[in-house]
């Protein structure tokens, strides 16, 4: 298979480290998982950018960008990035500067992902304006223009409705000639159009059937703006629980999965024996997925799960 496999790294949003009394131990486990992924040939590490846990508990949770900077030094080969940076949490010109710095720290391994923001609890608890979805998307469109401009122009200015930049200098601009900019979301009329206009990649959280439809919509937007569809890296998210029987793997599915993955999720997620998972990976590839960002539900307790997956599915 030509599809690439990446790891959606646990940072605490889903109470991944509930019960860890020492935050350093939780961070050490996070780092261990990242380093195993680095050693085993996974393509990328993706970090969620949430500020508060999905459920109201006092549990360790790490901020994405500072964690990303640490991983830039704690890993060697694997690409690292945000899936995705919440636009409403930080000024976009500052984010562009942060991303340029992390690209240098990682020696050119940054994937930059951004989205409009969706988790209202983050906004309310930290007193950030949430607004409605159309406003958040309008802000996102201004932000991606600012970020790209800060990465390419010697001095950059921008006068928008929501953001202004006045002759900003951003040095160093990073190591990569073009830092990949991924836009997440599946909205057909606005978000996928933004991907076609500005994105180097997209991330869509859907069933395999849903992905096929969303990619067709994206292709139409690309045609309308004069963009080649194959210029855009198509990533999707999935969940993995691997076991010796399908029944044992299904028993590993956490309750929160039904809130994240639509439809009959048990029929398309990477849950089952290696043979079952192999069939489902083939389906993801058949609908056009080029990179799969995988949440390994067993990884916090059993980091070696990543080695088992790699031995089965990553070509050496």
C-alpha positions as CSV (number, residue, x, y, z in Angstrom):
1,X,0.0,0.0,0.0
2,X,1.2,3.5,-0.7
3,X,-0.9,5.1,2.1
4,X,1.3,6.7,4.8
5,X,0.6,6.2,8.5
6,X,0.9,8.8,11.2
7,X,0.2,9.0,15.0
8,X,-2.3,11.2,16.6
9,X,-0.4,11.8,19.8
10,X,-2.3,11.7,23.1
11,X,-1.9,15.0,25.0
12,X,-4.7,14.6,27.6
13,X,-7.7,16.0,25.8
14,X,-9.5,12.6,26.1
15,X,-8.3,12.1,29.7
16,X,-5.4,10.0,28.3
17,X,-3.4,10.5,31.4
18,X,-6.2,10.3,34.0
19,X,-4.7,8.8,37.2
20,X,-1.1,10.0,36.6
21,X,-0.2,11.8,39.8
22,X,3.0,13.3,38.5
23,X,2.8,15.4,35.4
24,X,6.3,14.6,34.4
25,X,5.4,10.9,34.2
26,X,2.6,11.8,31.8
27,X,4.9,13.8,29.7
28,X,7.5,11.0,29.8
29,X,4.9,8.6,28.4
30,X,3.8,11.0,25.7
31,X,7.5,11.4,24.7
32,X,8.0,7.6,24.7
33,X,5.1,7.1,22.3
34,X,6.5,9.8,20.1
35,X,9.9,8.3,20.0
36,X,8.6,4.8,19.3
37,X,6.7,6.3,16.3
38,X,9.9,8.0,15.2
39,X,11.8,4.7,15.4
40,X,9.2,2.6,13.7
41,X,8.7,4.5,10.4
42,X,5.5,6.4,11.0
43,X,5.2,9.5,8.7
44,X,4.1,12.2,11.2
45,X,3.2,13.0,14.7
46,X,0.0,15.1,15.0
47,X,-0.9,16.9,18.2
48,X,-4.4,18.1,19.0
49,X,-4.6,21.8,19.9
50,X,-7.1,21.9,22.8
51,X,-6.8,23.8,26.0
52,X,-9.3,22.1,28.2
53,X,-10.2,18.3,28.5
54,X,-13.1,17.0,26.6
55,X,-14.7,16.0,30.0
56,X,-14.6,18.2,33.1
57,X,-12.0,16.4,35.2
58,X,-8.8,17.5,36.8
59,X,-6.4,15.5,34.6
60,X,-3.1,16.3,33.0
61,X,-3.3,18.0,29.6
62,X,-0.4,19.5,27.6
63,X,-0.5,22.6,25.4
64,X,0.2,21.8,21.8
65,X,2.8,24.3,20.6
66,X,5.1,24.1,23.6
67,X,4.9,20.3,23.4
68,X,5.6,20.5,19.7
69,X,8.8,22.5,20.4
70,X,9.9,19.8,22.9
71,X,9.2,17.0,20.4
72,X,11.3,18.9,17.8
73,X,14.3,18.1,20.0
74,X,13.1,14.7,21.3
75,X,12.6,13.2,17.9
76,X,14.9,12.8,14.9
77,X,13.2,11.8,11.7
78,X,9.4,11.9,11.9
79,X,7.5,15.0,10.8
80,X,5.6,16.9,13.6
81,X,2.6,19.1,13.5
82,X,-0.7,20.3,14.9
83,X,-4.0,18.6,13.9
84,X,-5.0,21.4,14.1
85,X,-4.0,24.7,15.6
86,X,-7.1,26.5,16.8
87,X,-7.3,29.8,15.0
88,X,-9.1,31.6,17.8
89,X,-6.5,30.9,20.5
90,X,-3.7,33.0,19.2
91,X,-3.0,35.9,16.9
92,X,-2.2,34.5,13.4
93,X,1.0,36.7,13.0
94,X,2.3,35.3,16.2
95,X,1.4,31.7,15.2
96,X,3.4,32.2,11.9
97,X,6.4,33.3,14.0
98,X,6.0,30.3,16.3
99,X,5.7,27.9,13.4
100,X,8.8,29.3,11.7
101,X,10.7,28.8,14.9
102,X,9.5,25.2,15.4
103,X,10.5,24.4,11.8
104,X,14.0,25.5,12.6
105,X,14.0,23.6,15.9
106,X,12.9,20.4,14.1
107,X,15.4,21.0,11.2
108,X,12.6,21.3,8.6
109,X,10.1,18.7,9.8
110,X,7.0,20.9,10.6
111,X,3.6,20.3,9.3
112,X,1.4,23.2,10.0
113,X,-2.3,22.5,10.5
114,X,-5.0,25.0,11.3
115,X,-8.7,25.1,11.7
116,X,-11.5,27.5,12.6
117,X,-11.9,26.1,16.2
118,X,-14.8,24.0,17.4
119,X,-14.5,23.2,21.1
120,X,-16.6,25.9,22.7
121,X,-15.4,25.0,26.2
122,X,-11.8,26.2,25.4
123,X,-13.1,29.6,24.3
124,X,-15.4,30.2,27.2
125,X,-13.0,29.0,29.9
126,X,-10.2,31.1,28.5
127,X,-12.4,34.0,27.7
128,X,-11.7,34.0,23.9
129,X,-14.6,35.2,21.7
130,X,-16.2,32.1,20.1
131,X,-18.7,33.7,17.7
132,X,-20.7,31.7,15.2
133,X,-19.3,29.3,12.6
134,X,-19.4,31.7,9.6
135,X,-17.5,34.3,11.6
136,X,-14.9,31.7,12.7
137,X,-14.4,30.7,9.1
138,X,-14.0,34.3,7.9
139,X,-11.3,34.8,10.6
140,X,-9.6,31.6,9.4
141,X,-9.4,32.8,5.8
142,X,-7.7,36.0,7.0
143,X,-5.4,34.0,9.2
144,X,-4.1,31.7,6.5
145,X,-3.3,34.6,4.3
146,X,-1.4,36.3,7.1
147,X,0.5,33.1,8.0
148,X,1.6,32.4,4.4
149,X,2.5,36.1,4.0
150,X,4.7,36.0,7.1
151,X,6.5,33.0,5.8
152,X,7.2,34.5,2.3
153,X,7.5,38.3,2.5
154,X,10.4,40.3,3.8
155,X,8.0,42.7,5.4
156,X,4.3,41.8,5.5
157,X,1.3,44.0,5.9
158,X,-2.4,43.0,6.0
159,X,-5.6,45.0,6.6
160,X,-8.5,42.7,7.3
161,X,-11.8,43.0,9.1
162,X,-10.5,40.9,12.0
163,X,-6.7,41.1,11.9
164,X,-4.1,43.7,10.9
165,X,-0.4,43.3,10.4
166,X,1.8,46.4,9.8
167,X,5.2,45.8,8.1
168,X,6.0,42.7,10.2
169,X,9.4,41.1,9.9
170,X,9.6,37.3,10.5
171,X,13.1,35.9,10.6
172,X,14.1,33.1,10.4
173,X,11.2,32.0,8.2
174,X,12.0,28.3,8.8
175,X,14.1,25.7,7.1
176,X,11.6,24.3,4.5
177,X,11.2,26.3,1.3
178,X,7.5,25.9,1.8
179,X,6.1,24.9,5.2
180,X,3.1,22.6,4.4
181,X,-0.2,24.3,5.4
182,X,-3.0,22.0,6.2
183,X,-6.6,23.1,6.7
184,X,-8.9,20.8,8.7
185,X,-12.7,20.6,8.3
186,X,-15.3,19.1,6.1
187,X,-17.7,22.0,5.4
188,X,-18.5,21.7,1.7
189,X,-19.4,25.3,0.9
190,X,-16.7,27.2,2.8
191,X,-14.0,25.0,4.5
192,X,-13.2,22.8,1.5
193,X,-13.1,25.9,-0.7
194,X,-10.5,27.4,1.6
195,X,-8.5,24.2,1.2
196,X,-8.7,24.5,-2.6
197,X,-7.6,28.2,-2.4
198,X,-4.9,28.1,0.2
199,X,-4.1,24.6,1.5
200,X,-1.3,22.2,0.9
201,X,-3.3,19.6,2.7
202,X,-6.7,18.8,4.2
203,X,-7.9,16.7,7.1
204,X,-11.4,15.3,7.2
205,X,-12.9,13.2,9.9
206,X,-15.4,10.9,8.2
207,X,-16.4,7.4,7.3
208,X,-14.7,6.0,4.3
209,X,-17.9,6.5,2.3
210,X,-18.1,10.1,3.6
211,X,-14.5,10.7,2.6
212,X,-15.1,9.7,-1.0
213,X,-17.9,12.3,-1.2
214,X,-15.9,15.1,0.5
215,X,-12.9,14.5,-1.8
216,X,-15.2,14.8,-4.8
217,X,-16.5,18.1,-3.5
218,X,-12.9,19.3,-2.9
219,X,-12.0,18.4,-6.5
220,X,-14.8,20.5,-7.8
221,X,-13.6,23.5,-5.7
222,X,-10.0,22.9,-7.1
223,X,-11.4,22.9,-10.6
224,X,-13.3,26.1,-9.9
225,X,-10.2,28.0,-8.6
226,X,-7.8,26.6,-11.2
227,X,-6.0,24.4,-8.8
228,X,-4.8,20.8,-9.5
229,X,-6.5,18.5,-7.0
230,X,-3.4,16.3,-6.6
231,X,-1.4,19.2,-5.2
232,X,-3.4,18.8,-2.0
233,X,-2.3,16.1,0.5
234,X,-5.5,14.3,1.6
235,X,-5.3,13.2,5.2
236,X,-8.0,11.6,7.4
237,X,-8.3,10.5,11.0
238,X,-9.0,7.0,12.3
239,X,-8.9,5.0,15.6
240,X,-7.0,1.8,16.0
241,X,-7.3,-1.1,18.5
242,X,-5.5,-4.2,17.3
243,X,-6.1,-7.7,18.9
244,X,-6.0,-11.4,18.2
245,X,-9.7,-11.4,17.5
246,X,-12.2,-8.8,16.2
247,X,-14.3,-9.2,19.3
248,X,-11.4,-8.4,21.6
249,X,-10.5,-5.4,19.6
250,X,-14.1,-4.1,19.6
251,X,-14.1,-4.3,23.4
252,X,-11.3,-1.8,23.4
253,X,-13.4,0.9,21.8
254,X,-13.9,3.8,24.2
255,X,-17.3,5.4,24.6
256,X,-16.1,8.8,23.2
257,X,-15.5,7.3,19.8
258,X,-19.2,7.6,18.9
259,X,-19.0,11.3,19.4
260,X,-16.1,11.8,17.1
261,X,-16.6,9.3,14.2
262,X,-19.9,9.4,12.3
263,X,-22.1,6.6,11.1
264,X,-21.3,2.9,11.7
265,X,-17.8,3.6,13.0
266,X,-17.2,0.0,14.1
267,X,-17.4,-1.0,10.4
268,X,-14.6,1.2,9.1
269,X,-12.3,2.1,12.0
270,X,-9.0,0.2,12.4
271,X,-10.4,-2.1,15.0
272,X,-9.8,-5.9,14.8
273,X,-7.2,-8.4,13.9
274,X,-4.3,-7.5,11.5
275,X,-6.3,-9.1,8.6
276,X,-9.4,-7.0,9.4
277,X,-7.3,-3.8,9.7
278,X,-5.5,-4.6,6.5
279,X,-8.9,-4.7,4.7
280,X,-9.9,-1.4,6.2
281,X,-6.7,0.3,5.3
282,X,-7.2,-0.8,1.7
283,X,-10.6,0.8,1.8
284,X,-9.2,4.1,3.1
285,X,-6.6,4.1,0.3
286,X,-9.3,3.2,-2.4
287,X,-11.3,6.3,-1.6
288,X,-8.3,8.6,-1.9
289,X,-6.7,8.9,1.6
290,X,-2.9,9.5,1.3
291,X,-2.1,9.8,5.0
292,X,-4.0,8.4,7.9
293,X,-3.6,10.1,11.3
294,X,-4.3,7.3,13.8
295,X,-5.3,7.5,17.4
296,X,-4.0,4.3,19.1
297,X,-6.3,3.7,21.9
298,X,-4.0,1.3,23.6
299,X,-0.8,3.4,23.3
300,X,-0.8,5.1,26.7
301,X,-1.0,1.8,28.6
302,X,0.9,-0.3,26.0
303,X,3.2,1.9,23.8
304,X,4.5,-1.2,22.1
305,X,1.2,-1.3,20.3
306,X,2.8,1.1,17.8
307,X,5.6,-1.4,17.1
308,X,3.0,-4.2,16.4
309,X,1.2,-2.0,14.0
310,X,4.4,-0.9,12.3
311,X,5.6,-4.5,11.9
312,X,2.3,-5.5,10.2
313,X,1.7,-2.5,8.0
314,X,4.7,-0.2,7.5
315,X,7.0,-1.3,4.7
316,X,10.7,-1.4,5.7
